[in-house]
């Protein structure tokens, strides 16, 4: 018989993983946008397409680096008031999600991805946290995965690109 914690780790590995590393730029091409997420009340929200510049954080309650990464994102977002933020949870455990949101709300509008980590993986979102920067036309202009010492400056650079404040060459 396999101990419960090992079963939980196996399920986690099969459904998505927490990341502590950067991902190669070619990874961004695999993020499938737009996608539909839900508010906690069940309202459909299209993530992608035209709109304000956005930072989309894809996260999970069981992901240890997601909390500290969200705090770094919150600090960066404070310097970019024109940027809309979405925090898309891949959690399937509604009680755990609601508890986490009550204790430490994420930066941005909380959304849920129906289908959990498997649905995220089908859209190219396999590691958490994942940050996606979208410009006003809804184009993906940057992706950052994981928690690393340079996360804040990289998010800031991505958001400047999303806002059109810097050229593609920077």
Rosetta constraint file for C-alpha pairs under 8 A:
AtomPair CA 2 CA 6 HARMONIC 6.60 0.50
AtomPair CA 2 CA 7 HARMONIC 6.63 0.50
AtomPair CA 3 CA 7 HARMONIC 6.51 0.50
AtomPair CA 4 CA 8 HARMONIC 6.23 0.50
AtomPair CA 5 CA 9 HARMONIC 6.25 0.50
AtomPair CA 6 CA 10 HARMONIC 6.13 0.50
AtomPair CA 7 CA 11 HARMONIC 6.16 0.50
AtomPair CA 8 CA 12 HARMONIC 6.13 0.50
AtomPair CA 9 CA 13 HARMONIC 6.11 0.50
AtomPair CA 10 CA 14 HARMONIC 6.19 0.50
AtomPair CA 11 CA 15 HARMONIC 6.12 0.50
AtomPair CA 12 CA 16 HARMONIC 5.88 0.50
AtomPair CA 12 CA 17 HARMONIC 6.41 0.50
AtomPair CA 13 CA 17 HARMONIC 5.82 0.50
AtomPair CA 15 CA 117 HARMONIC 5.25 0.50
AtomPair CA 15 CA 118 HARMONIC 5.73 0.50
AtomPair CA 15 CA 121 HARMONIC 7.65 0.50
AtomPair CA 15 CA 126 HARMONIC 7.85 0.50
AtomPair CA 16 CA 117 HARMONIC 5.79 0.50
AtomPair CA 16 CA 118 HARMONIC 7.58 0.50
AtomPair CA 16 CA 121 HARMONIC 7.18 0.50
AtomPair CA 16 CA 126 HARMONIC 5.14 0.50
AtomPair CA 16 CA 127 HARMONIC 5.71 0.50
AtomPair CA 16 CA 128 HARMONIC 7.37 0.50
AtomPair CA 17 CA 63 HARMONIC 7.60 0.50
AtomPair CA 17 CA 126 HARMONIC 6.67 0.50
AtomPair CA 17 CA 127 HARMONIC 4.87 0.50
AtomPair CA 17 CA 128 HARMONIC 6.02 0.50
AtomPair CA 18 CA 63 HARMONIC 5.42 0.50
AtomPair CA 18 CA 64 HARMONIC 7.08 0.50
AtomPair CA 18 CA 65 HARMONIC 6.75 0.50
AtomPair CA 18 CA 66 HARMONIC 7.74 0.50
AtomPair CA 18 CA 127 HARMONIC 5.52 0.50
AtomPair CA 18 CA 128 HARMONIC 4.64 0.50
AtomPair CA 18 CA 129 HARMONIC 6.56 0.50
AtomPair CA 18 CA 146 HARMONIC 7.00 0.50
AtomPair CA 19 CA 65 HARMONIC 7.26 0.50
AtomPair CA 19 CA 127 HARMONIC 5.63 0.50
AtomPair CA 19 CA 128 HARMONIC 5.58 0.50
AtomPair CA 19 CA 129 HARMONIC 6.65 0.50
AtomPair CA 19 CA 145 HARMONIC 6.56 0.50
AtomPair CA 19 CA 146 HARMONIC 4.26 0.50
AtomPair CA 19 CA 147 HARMONIC 6.70 0.50
AtomPair CA 20 CA 65 HARMONIC 7.23 0.50
AtomPair CA 20 CA 145 HARMONIC 7.59 0.50
AtomPair CA 20 CA 146 HARMONIC 4.45 0.50
AtomPair CA 20 CA 147 HARMONIC 4.81 0.50
AtomPair CA 20 CA 148 HARMONIC 6.12 0.50
AtomPair CA 21 CA 145 HARMONIC 6.54 0.50
AtomPair CA 21 CA 146 HARMONIC 5.19 0.50
AtomPair CA 21 CA 147 HARMONIC 6.51 0.50
AtomPair CA 21 CA 148 HARMONIC 6.45 0.50
AtomPair CA 22 CA 144 HARMONIC 6.42 0.50
AtomPair CA 22 CA 145 HARMONIC 5.41 0.50
AtomPair CA 22 CA 146 HARMONIC 6.25 0.50
AtomPair CA 22 CA 148 HARMONIC 7.63 0.50
AtomPair CA 23 CA 27 HARMONIC 6.42 0.50
AtomPair CA 23 CA 144 HARMONIC 6.96 0.50
AtomPair CA 23 CA 145 HARMONIC 6.09 0.50
AtomPair CA 24 CA 28 HARMONIC 7.93 0.50
AtomPair CA 25 CA 29 HARMONIC 7.89 0.50
AtomPair CA 25 CA 143 HARMONIC 7.68 0.50
AtomPair CA 26 CA 30 HARMONIC 7.62 0.50
AtomPair CA 27 CA 31 HARMONIC 7.27 0.50
AtomPair CA 28 CA 140 HARMONIC 7.76 0.50
AtomPair CA 28 CA 142 HARMONIC 7.15 0.50
AtomPair CA 28 CA 143 HARMONIC 5.87 0.50
AtomPair CA 30 CA 123 HARMONIC 7.40 0.50
AtomPair CA 30 CA 124 HARMONIC 5.14 0.50
AtomPair CA 31 CA 123 HARMONIC 5.76 0.50
AtomPair CA 31 CA 124 HARMONIC 4.57 0.50
AtomPair CA 31 CA 125 HARMONIC 6.21 0.50
AtomPair CA 32 CA 123 HARMONIC 4.77 0.50
AtomPair CA 32 CA 124 HARMONIC 6.12 0.50
AtomPair CA 33 CA 47 HARMONIC 7.17 0.50
AtomPair CA 33 CA 48 HARMONIC 5.71 0.50
AtomPair CA 33 CA 49 HARMONIC 7.88 0.50
AtomPair CA 33 CA 123 HARMONIC 7.64 0.50
AtomPair CA 34 CA 46 HARMONIC 6.50 0.50
AtomPair CA 34 CA 47 HARMONIC 5.38 0.50
AtomPair CA 34 CA 48 HARMONIC 4.27 0.50
AtomPair CA 34 CA 49 HARMONIC 6.21 0.50
AtomPair CA 35 CA 46 HARMONIC 5.78 0.50
AtomPair CA 35 CA 47 HARMONIC 5.37 0.50
AtomPair CA 35 CA 48 HARMONIC 6.74 0.50
AtomPair CA 36 CA 44 HARMONIC 6.40 0.50
AtomPair CA 36 CA 45 HARMONIC 5.62 0.50
AtomPair CA 36 CA 46 HARMONIC 4.59 0.50
AtomPair CA 36 CA 47 HARMONIC 5.98 0.50
AtomPair CA 36 CA 113 HARMONIC 7.27 0.50
AtomPair CA 37 CA 44 HARMONIC 5.91 0.50
AtomPair CA 37 CA 45 HARMONIC 5.32 0.50
AtomPair CA 37 CA 46 HARMONIC 6.41 0.50
AtomPair CA 37 CA 47 HARMONIC 6.92 0.50
AtomPair CA 37 CA 88 HARMONIC 7.31 0.50
AtomPair CA 37 CA 111 HARMONIC 5.99 0.50
AtomPair CA 37 CA 112 HARMONIC 5.49 0.50
AtomPair CA 37 CA 113 HARMONIC 4.72 0.50
AtomPair CA 37 CA 114 HARMONIC 6.55 0.50
AtomPair CA 38 CA 42 HARMONIC 5.22 0.50
AtomPair CA 38 CA 43 HARMONIC 5.31 0.50
AtomPair CA 38 CA 44 HARMONIC 4.71 0.50
AtomPair CA 38 CA 45 HARMONIC 5.78 0.50
AtomPair CA 38 CA 111 HARMONIC 5.32 0.50
AtomPair CA 38 CA 112 HARMONIC 5.12 0.50
AtomPair CA 38 CA 113 HARMONIC 6.42 0.50
AtomPair CA 38 CA 114 HARMONIC 7.23 0.50
AtomPair CA 39 CA 43 HARMONIC 5.15 0.50
AtomPair CA 39 CA 44 HARMONIC 6.64 0.50
AtomPair CA 39 CA 45 HARMONIC 7.15 0.50
AtomPair CA 39 CA 110 HARMONIC 6.58 0.50
AtomPair CA 39 CA 111 HARMONIC 4.69 0.50
AtomPair CA 39 CA 112 HARMONIC 6.29 0.50
AtomPair CA 40 CA 110 HARMONIC 7.39 0.50
AtomPair CA 40 CA 111 HARMONIC 6.48 0.50
AtomPair CA 40 CA 112 HARMONIC 7.01 0.50
AtomPair CA 48 CA 134 HARMONIC 7.25 0.50
AtomPair CA 48 CA 138 HARMONIC 5.09 0.50
AtomPair CA 48 CA 139 HARMONIC 7.51 0.50
AtomPair CA 49 CA 137 HARMONIC 6.22 0.50
AtomPair CA 49 CA 138 HARMONIC 4.07 0.50
AtomPair CA 49 CA 139 HARMONIC 7.26 0.50
AtomPair CA 50 CA 135 HARMONIC 7.98 0.50
AtomPair CA 50 CA 136 HARMONIC 5.49 0.50
AtomPair CA 50 CA 137 HARMONIC 4.34 0.50
AtomPair CA 50 CA 138 HARMONIC 4.64 0.50
AtomPair CA 51 CA 135 HARMONIC 7.87 0.50
AtomPair CA 51 CA 136 HARMONIC 5.02 0.50
AtomPair CA 51 CA 137 HARMONIC 6.51 0.50
AtomPair CA 51 CA 138 HARMONIC 6.63 0.50
AtomPair CA 52 CA 82 HARMONIC 7.28 0.50
AtomPair CA 52 CA 83 HARMONIC 6.45 0.50
AtomPair CA 52 CA 84 HARMONIC 6.39 0.50
AtomPair CA 52 CA 135 HARMONIC 6.98 0.50
AtomPair CA 52 CA 136 HARMONIC 4.83 0.50
AtomPair CA 53 CA 82 HARMONIC 7.04 0.50
AtomPair CA 53 CA 83 HARMONIC 4.98 0.50
AtomPair CA 53 CA 84 HARMONIC 6.23 0.50
AtomPair CA 53 CA 133 HARMONIC 7.47 0.50
AtomPair CA 53 CA 134 HARMONIC 5.60 0.50
AtomPair CA 53 CA 135 HARMONIC 4.51 0.50
AtomPair CA 53 CA 136 HARMONIC 4.80 0.50
AtomPair CA 53 CA 138 HARMONIC 7.71 0.50
AtomPair CA 53 CA 159 HARMONIC 7.68 0.50
AtomPair CA 53 CA 162 HARMONIC 5.50 0.50
AtomPair CA 53 CA 163 HARMONIC 5.80 0.50
AtomPair CA 54 CA 83 HARMONIC 5.13 0.50
AtomPair CA 54 CA 84 HARMONIC 4.67 0.50
AtomPair CA 54 CA 85 HARMONIC 5.53 0.50
AtomPair CA 54 CA 86 HARMONIC 7.51 0.50
AtomPair CA 54 CA 132 HARMONIC 7.93 0.50
AtomPair CA 54 CA 133 HARMONIC 5.70 0.50
AtomPair CA 54 CA 134 HARMONIC 5.08 0.50
AtomPair CA 54 CA 135 HARMONIC 6.58 0.50
AtomPair CA 54 CA 136 HARMONIC 7.79 0.50
AtomPair CA 54 CA 159 HARMONIC 7.77 0.50
AtomPair CA 54 CA 162 HARMONIC 7.25 0.50
AtomPair CA 55 CA 83 HARMONIC 6.85 0.50
AtomPair CA 55 CA 84 HARMONIC 6.41 0.50
AtomPair CA 55 CA 85 HARMONIC 4.86 0.50
AtomPair CA 55 CA 86 HARMONIC 6.40 0.50
AtomPair CA 55 CA 131 HARMONIC 6.65 0.50
AtomPair CA 55 CA 132 HARMONIC 5.68 0.50
AtomPair CA 55 CA 133 HARMONIC 4.68 0.50
AtomPair CA 55 CA 134 HARMONIC 6.51 0.50
AtomPair CA 55 CA 159 HARMONIC 7.30 0.50
AtomPair CA 56 CA 85 HARMONIC 5.82 0.50
AtomPair CA 56 CA 86 HARMONIC 4.76 0.50
AtomPair CA 56 CA 87 HARMONIC 5.95 0.50
AtomPair CA 56 CA 88 HARMONIC 7.02 0.50
AtomPair CA 56 CA 130 HARMONIC 7.99 0.50
AtomPair CA 56 CA 131 HARMONIC 5.52 0.50
AtomPair CA 56 CA 132 HARMONIC 4.98 0.50
AtomPair CA 56 CA 133 HARMONIC 6.41 0.50
AtomPair CA 56 CA 134 HARMONIC 7.96 0.50
AtomPair CA 57 CA 70 HARMONIC 7.90 0.50
AtomPair CA 57 CA 85 HARMONIC 7.76 0.50
AtomPair CA 57 CA 86 HARMONIC 6.17 0.50
AtomPair CA 57 CA 87 HARMONIC 4.76 0.50
AtomPair CA 57 CA 88 HARMONIC 5.90 0.50
AtomPair CA 57 CA 129 HARMONIC 6.68 0.50
AtomPair CA 57 CA 130 HARMONIC 5.69 0.50
AtomPair CA 57 CA 131 HARMONIC 4.51 0.50
AtomPair CA 57 CA 132 HARMONIC 6.48 0.50
AtomPair CA 58 CA 87 HARMONIC 6.07 0.50
AtomPair CA 58 CA 88 HARMONIC 4.72 0.50
AtomPair CA 58 CA 89 HARMONIC 5.85 0.50
AtomPair CA 58 CA 90 HARMONIC 7.10 0.50
AtomPair CA 58 CA 125 HARMONIC 7.90 0.50
AtomPair CA 58 CA 128 HARMONIC 6.42 0.50
AtomPair CA 58 CA 129 HARMONIC 5.54 0.50
AtomPair CA 58 CA 130 HARMONIC 5.07 0.50
AtomPair CA 58 CA 131 HARMONIC 6.35 0.50
AtomPair CA 59 CA 63 HARMONIC 7.11 0.50
AtomPair CA 59 CA 66 HARMONIC 5.99 0.50
AtomPair CA 59 CA 87 HARMONIC 7.14 0.50
AtomPair CA 59 CA 88 HARMONIC 6.23 0.50
AtomPair CA 59 CA 89 HARMONIC 5.02 0.50
AtomPair CA 59 CA 90 HARMONIC 6.27 0.50
AtomPair CA 59 CA 128 HARMONIC 5.36 0.50
AtomPair CA 59 CA 129 HARMONIC 4.77 0.50
AtomPair CA 59 CA 130 HARMONIC 6.81 0.50
AtomPair CA 60 CA 66 HARMONIC 6.92 0.50
AtomPair CA 60 CA 89 HARMONIC 5.31 0.50
AtomPair CA 60 CA 90 HARMONIC 5.51 0.50
AtomPair CA 60 CA 91 HARMONIC 5.57 0.50
AtomPair CA 60 CA 128 HARMONIC 7.08 0.50
AtomPair CA 60 CA 129 HARMONIC 7.53 0.50
AtomPair CA 61 CA 66 HARMONIC 7.65 0.50
AtomPair CA 61 CA 89 HARMONIC 7.77 0.50
AtomPair CA 61 CA 91 HARMONIC 6.73 0.50
AtomPair CA 61 CA 96 HARMONIC 6.96 0.50
AtomPair CA 61 CA 97 HARMONIC 6.32 0.50
AtomPair CA 61 CA 100 HARMONIC 6.69 0.50
AtomPair CA 63 CA 67 HARMONIC 7.77 0.50
AtomPair CA 63 CA 128 HARMONIC 6.84 0.50
AtomPair CA 63 CA 129 HARMONIC 7.58 0.50
AtomPair CA 65 CA 69 HARMONIC 6.08 0.50
AtomPair CA 65 CA 128 HARMONIC 7.93 0.50
AtomPair CA 65 CA 129 HARMONIC 7.09 0.50
AtomPair CA 65 CA 146 HARMONIC 7.06 0.50
AtomPair CA 65 CA 147 HARMONIC 5.93 0.50
AtomPair CA 66 CA 70 HARMONIC 6.01 0.50
AtomPair CA 66 CA 128 HARMONIC 6.80 0.50
AtomPair CA 66 CA 129 HARMONIC 5.25 0.50
AtomPair CA 66 CA 146 HARMONIC 7.81 0.50
AtomPair CA 66 CA 147 HARMONIC 7.55 0.50
AtomPair CA 67 CA 71 HARMONIC 6.49 0.50
AtomPair CA 68 CA 72 HARMONIC 6.50 0.50
AtomPair CA 68 CA 147 HARMONIC 7.60 0.50
AtomPair CA 69 CA 73 HARMONIC 6.25 0.50
AtomPair CA 69 CA 129 HARMONIC 7.27 0.50
AtomPair CA 69 CA 146 HARMONIC 7.55 0.50
AtomPair CA 69 CA 147 HARMONIC 5.66 0.50
AtomPair CA 69 CA 151 HARMONIC 7.62 0.50
AtomPair CA 70 CA 74 HARMONIC 6.07 0.50
AtomPair CA 70 CA 106 HARMONIC 6.24 0.50
AtomPair CA 70 CA 107 HARMONIC 6.49 0.50
AtomPair CA 71 CA 75 HARMONIC 6.46 0.50
AtomPair CA 71 CA 106 HARMONIC 7.94 0.50
AtomPair CA 71 CA 107 HARMONIC 7.61 0.50
AtomPair CA 72 CA 76 HARMONIC 6.41 0.50
AtomPair CA 72 CA 151 HARMONIC 7.26 0.50
AtomPair CA 72 CA 152 HARMONIC 5.68 0.50
AtomPair CA 73 CA 77 HARMONIC 6.00 0.50
AtomPair CA 73 CA 107 HARMONIC 7.02 0.50
AtomPair CA 73 CA 152 HARMONIC 6.65 0.50
AtomPair CA 73 CA 155 HARMONIC 7.10 0.50
AtomPair CA 74 CA 78 HARMONIC 6.31 0.50
AtomPair CA 74 CA 106 HARMONIC 7.92 0.50
AtomPair CA 74 CA 107 HARMONIC 5.25 0.50
AtomPair CA 75 CA 79 HARMONIC 7.18 0.50
AtomPair CA 75 CA 152 HARMONIC 7.90 0.50
AtomPair CA 76 CA 80 HARMONIC 6.90 0.50
AtomPair CA 76 CA 152 HARMONIC 6.37 0.50
AtomPair CA 76 CA 155 HARMONIC 6.93 0.50
AtomPair CA 76 CA 156 HARMONIC 5.92 0.50
AtomPair CA 77 CA 81 HARMONIC 6.68 0.50
AtomPair CA 77 CA 83 HARMONIC 7.11 0.50
AtomPair CA 77 CA 85 HARMONIC 7.93 0.50
AtomPair CA 77 CA 107 HARMONIC 7.94 0.50
AtomPair CA 80 CA 159 HARMONIC 7.47 0.50
AtomPair CA 82 CA 163 HARMONIC 7.85 0.50
AtomPair CA 83 CA 159 HARMONIC 7.55 0.50
AtomPair CA 83 CA 163 HARMONIC 7.56 0.50
AtomPair CA 84 CA 108 HARMONIC 7.17 0.50
AtomPair CA 85 CA 107 HARMONIC 6.75 0.50
AtomPair CA 85 CA 108 HARMONIC 4.19 0.50
AtomPair CA 85 CA 109 HARMONIC 6.14 0.50
AtomPair CA 86 CA 107 HARMONIC 7.44 0.50
AtomPair CA 86 CA 108 HARMONIC 4.58 0.50
AtomPair CA 86 CA 109 HARMONIC 4.63 0.50
AtomPair CA 86 CA 110 HARMONIC 6.11 0.50
AtomPair CA 86 CA 111 HARMONIC 6.87 0.50
AtomPair CA 87 CA 106 HARMONIC 6.28 0.50
AtomPair CA 87 CA 107 HARMONIC 6.71 0.50
AtomPair CA 87 CA 108 HARMONIC 5.46 0.50
AtomPair CA 87 CA 109 HARMONIC 5.73 0.50
AtomPair CA 87 CA 110 HARMONIC 4.81 0.50
AtomPair CA 87 CA 111 HARMONIC 5.87 0.50
AtomPair CA 88 CA 110 HARMONIC 6.09 0.50
AtomPair CA 88 CA 111 HARMONIC 4.61 0.50
AtomPair CA 88 CA 112 HARMONIC 5.28 0.50
AtomPair CA 88 CA 113 HARMONIC 6.30 0.50
AtomPair CA 89 CA 97 HARMONIC 7.91 0.50
AtomPair CA 89 CA 110 HARMONIC 7.39 0.50
AtomPair CA 89 CA 111 HARMONIC 6.08 0.50
AtomPair CA 89 CA 112 HARMONIC 4.75 0.50
AtomPair CA 89 CA 113 HARMONIC 6.06 0.50
AtomPair CA 89 CA 116 HARMONIC 7.87 0.50
AtomPair CA 90 CA 112 HARMONIC 6.12 0.50
AtomPair CA 90 CA 113 HARMONIC 5.33 0.50
AtomPair CA 90 CA 114 HARMONIC 7.49 0.50
AtomPair CA 90 CA 115 HARMONIC 7.62 0.50
AtomPair CA 90 CA 116 HARMONIC 4.35 0.50
AtomPair CA 90 CA 117 HARMONIC 5.34 0.50
AtomPair CA 90 CA 120 HARMONIC 7.02 0.50
AtomPair CA 91 CA 97 HARMONIC 6.56 0.50
AtomPair CA 91 CA 112 HARMONIC 7.22 0.50
AtomPair CA 91 CA 113 HARMONIC 7.73 0.50
AtomPair CA 91 CA 116 HARMONIC 5.50 0.50
AtomPair CA 91 CA 117 HARMONIC 7.23 0.50
AtomPair CA 92 CA 114 HARMONIC 7.96 0.50
AtomPair CA 92 CA 115 HARMONIC 7.32 0.50
AtomPair CA 92 CA 116 HARMONIC 5.48 0.50
AtomPair CA 93 CA 97 HARMONIC 6.35 0.50
AtomPair CA 94 CA 98 HARMONIC 6.11 0.50
AtomPair CA 95 CA 99 HARMONIC 6.14 0.50
AtomPair CA 96 CA 100 HARMONIC 6.16 0.50
AtomPair CA 97 CA 101 HARMONIC 6.12 0.50
AtomPair CA 98 CA 102 HARMONIC 6.14 0.50
AtomPair CA 99 CA 103 HARMONIC 6.22 0.50
AtomPair CA 100 CA 104 HARMONIC 5.81 0.50
AtomPair CA 100 CA 105 HARMONIC 7.00 0.50
AtomPair CA 101 CA 105 HARMONIC 4.41 0.50
AtomPair CA 101 CA 106 HARMONIC 6.98 0.50
AtomPair CA 106 CA 110 HARMONIC 6.98 0.50
AtomPair CA 113 CA 119 HARMONIC 7.36 0.50
AtomPair CA 113 CA 120 HARMONIC 7.33 0.50
AtomPair CA 114 CA 119 HARMONIC 7.01 0.50
AtomPair CA 115 CA 119 HARMONIC 4.90 0.50
AtomPair CA 115 CA 120 HARMONIC 7.68 0.50
AtomPair CA 116 CA 120 HARMONIC 6.43 0.50
AtomPair CA 117 CA 121 HARMONIC 6.07 0.50
AtomPair CA 117 CA 126 HARMONIC 7.45 0.50
AtomPair CA 118 CA 122 HARMONIC 6.37 0.50
AtomPair CA 119 CA 123 HARMONIC 6.62 0.50
AtomPair CA 120 CA 124 HARMONIC 6.53 0.50
AtomPair CA 120 CA 125 HARMONIC 4.95 0.50
AtomPair CA 120 CA 126 HARMONIC 6.46 0.50
AtomPair CA 121 CA 125 HARMONIC 4.82 0.50
AtomPair CA 121 CA 126 HARMONIC 4.75 0.50
AtomPair CA 125 CA 130 HARMONIC 7.23 0.50
AtomPair CA 127 CA 145 HARMONIC 6.84 0.50
AtomPair CA 127 CA 146 HARMONIC 7.36 0.50
AtomPair CA 128 CA 145 HARMONIC 6.64 0.50
AtomPair CA 128 CA 146 HARMONIC 6.13 0.50
AtomPair CA 129 CA 145 HARMONIC 5.85 0.50
AtomPair CA 129 CA 146 HARMONIC 5.26 0.50
AtomPair CA 129 CA 147 HARMONIC 7.46 0.50
AtomPair CA 130 CA 143 HARMONIC 7.09 0.50
AtomPair CA 130 CA 144 HARMONIC 5.83 0.50
AtomPair CA 130 CA 145 HARMONIC 4.40 0.50
AtomPair CA 130 CA 146 HARMONIC 6.35 0.50
AtomPair CA 131 CA 143 HARMONIC 5.58 0.50
AtomPair CA 131 CA 144 HARMONIC 5.09 0.50
AtomPair CA 131 CA 145 HARMONIC 6.20 0.50
AtomPair CA 132 CA 140 HARMONIC 6.85 0.50
AtomPair CA 132 CA 141 HARMONIC 7.75 0.50
AtomPair CA 132 CA 142 HARMONIC 5.87 0.50
AtomPair CA 132 CA 143 HARMONIC 4.72 0.50
AtomPair CA 132 CA 144 HARMONIC 6.73 0.50
AtomPair CA 133 CA 140 HARMONIC 5.87 0.50
AtomPair CA 133 CA 141 HARMONIC 5.60 0.50
AtomPair CA 133 CA 142 HARMONIC 5.01 0.50
AtomPair CA 133 CA 143 HARMONIC 6.37 0.50
AtomPair CA 133 CA 158 HARMONIC 6.12 0.50
AtomPair CA 133 CA 159 HARMONIC 6.32 0.50
AtomPair CA 133 CA 162 HARMONIC 6.20 0.50
AtomPair CA 134 CA 138 HARMONIC 5.31 0.50
AtomPair CA 134 CA 139 HARMONIC 5.27 0.50
AtomPair CA 134 CA 140 HARMONIC 4.60 0.50
AtomPair CA 134 CA 141 HARMONIC 5.58 0.50
AtomPair CA 134 CA 142 HARMONIC 7.24 0.50
AtomPair CA 134 CA 162 HARMONIC 5.60 0.50
AtomPair CA 135 CA 139 HARMONIC 5.49 0.50
AtomPair CA 135 CA 140 HARMONIC 6.74 0.50
AtomPair CA 135 CA 141 HARMONIC 6.57 0.50
AtomPair CA 135 CA 161 HARMONIC 7.49 0.50
AtomPair CA 135 CA 162 HARMONIC 4.13 0.50
AtomPair CA 135 CA 163 HARMONIC 6.24 0.50
AtomPair CA 135 CA 164 HARMONIC 7.58 0.50
AtomPair CA 136 CA 162 HARMONIC 7.16 0.50
AtomPair CA 136 CA 163 HARMONIC 7.44 0.50
AtomPair CA 141 CA 158 HARMONIC 6.87 0.50
AtomPair CA 141 CA 161 HARMONIC 6.75 0.50
AtomPair CA 141 CA 162 HARMONIC 6.21 0.50
AtomPair CA 142 CA 158 HARMONIC 5.46 0.50
AtomPair CA 143 CA 158 HARMONIC 7.79 0.50
AtomPair CA 144 CA 151 HARMONIC 7.70 0.50
AtomPair CA 144 CA 154 HARMONIC 7.57 0.50
AtomPair CA 144 CA 155 HARMONIC 7.35 0.50
AtomPair CA 147 CA 151 HARMONIC 6.38 0.50
AtomPair CA 150 CA 154 HARMONIC 6.25 0.50
AtomPair CA 151 CA 155 HARMONIC 6.06 0.50
AtomPair CA 152 CA 156 HARMONIC 6.16 0.50
AtomPair CA 153 CA 157 HARMONIC 6.19 0.50
AtomPair CA 154 CA 158 HARMONIC 6.18 0.50
AtomPair CA 155 CA 159 HARMONIC 6.15 0.50
AtomPair CA 156 CA 160 HARMONIC 6.24 0.50
AtomPair CA 157 CA 161 HARMONIC 6.37 0.50
AtomPair CA 158 CA 162 HARMONIC 6.21 0.50
AtomPair CA 159 CA 163 HARMONIC 6.07 0.50
AtomPair CA 160 CA 164 HARMONIC 6.18 0.50
AtomPair CA 160 CA 165 HARMONIC 5.09 0.50
AtomPair CA 160 CA 166 HARMONIC 6.06 0.50
AtomPair CA 161 CA 165 HARMONIC 5.87 0.50
AtomPair CA 161 CA 166 HARMONIC 5.41 0.50
AtomPair CA 161 CA 167 HARMONIC 6.83 0.50
AtomPair CA 161 CA 168 HARMONIC 7.29 0.50
AtomPair CA 166 CA 170 HARMONIC 6.77 0.50
